[in-house]
Amino acid sequence: MKNTLKNIAWLSGAIGIVMMILGVISVIAGGVLWNHMWSNYFYPAYNFLLLGIFLFLASMVSKEPKA
């Protein structure tokens, strides 16, 4: 379970970072990239990064039963 949570957390963080990079490219390109404003990239990126942080915390706190 811990490995699954960590993998999902890394995936969520990677999606957030990619969206942040797209937002920075959008700002440099004049505020619009692929017909989306820069804020359409940053706001979901914050949510993905926050989800990744909480999933890492969940993996640290979770206790697996001994087999």
C-alpha positions as CSV (number, residue, x, y, z in Angstrom):
1,M,0.0,0.0,0.0
2,K,2.8,2.4,0.8
3,N,4.5,1.9,-2.6
4,T,1.2,2.4,-4.3
5,L,0.6,5.7,-2.5
6,K,4.1,6.9,-3.2
7,N,3.8,6.0,-6.9
8,I,0.5,7.9,-7.2
9,A,2.1,10.8,-5.3
10,W,5.0,11.0,-7.7
11,L,2.6,10.8,-10.7
12,S,0.5,13.6,-9.3
13,G,3.6,15.7,-8.6
14,A,4.8,15.1,-12.2
15,I,1.5,16.1,-13.7
16,G,1.6,19.3,-11.5
17,I,5.1,20.2,-12.6
18,V,4.3,19.6,-16.3
19,M,1.2,21.9,-16.0
20,M,3.4,24.5,-14.2
21,I,5.8,24.4,-17.1
22,L,3.0,24.8,-19.6
23,G,1.7,27.7,-17.6
24,V,5.2,29.4,-17.7
25,I,5.4,28.8,-21.5
26,S,1.9,30.3,-21.7
27,V,2.9,33.5,-19.9
28,I,6.0,33.8,-22.1
29,A,3.9,33.3,-25.2
30,G,1.7,36.2,-24.3
31,G,-0.8,34.7,-21.8
32,V,-2.5,32.3,-24.1
33,L,-1.3,28.8,-25.2
34,W,-3.5,26.4,-27.2
35,N,-6.4,28.7,-26.7
36,H,-6.2,28.6,-22.8
37,M,-5.2,31.4,-20.5
38,W,-2.2,30.9,-18.2
39,S,-4.4,30.5,-15.1
40,N,-5.9,27.3,-16.6
41,Y,-2.5,25.7,-16.1
42,F,-1.5,27.0,-12.7
43,Y,-4.6,26.5,-10.7
44,P,-4.9,22.7,-11.4
45,A,-1.2,22.3,-11.0
46,Y,-1.4,23.6,-7.4
47,N,-4.1,21.0,-6.8
48,F,-2.0,18.2,-8.2
49,L,1.0,19.2,-6.2
50,L,-1.1,19.5,-3.0
51,L,-2.6,16.1,-3.7
52,G,1.0,14.7,-4.1
53,I,2.0,16.2,-0.8
54,F,-1.0,14.7,1.0
55,L,-0.4,11.3,-0.6
56,F,3.3,11.3,0.6
57,L,2.1,12.2,4.1
58,A,-0.5,9.3,3.9
59,S,2.2,6.9,2.9
60,M,4.4,8.0,5.8
61,V,1.6,7.7,8.4
62,S,0.0,4.5,7.2
63,K,0.8,1.4,9.1
64,E,0.9,-1.9,7.2
65,P,-0.1,-5.0,9.1
66,K,2.6,-7.5,9.7
67,A,2.3,-10.7,7.6
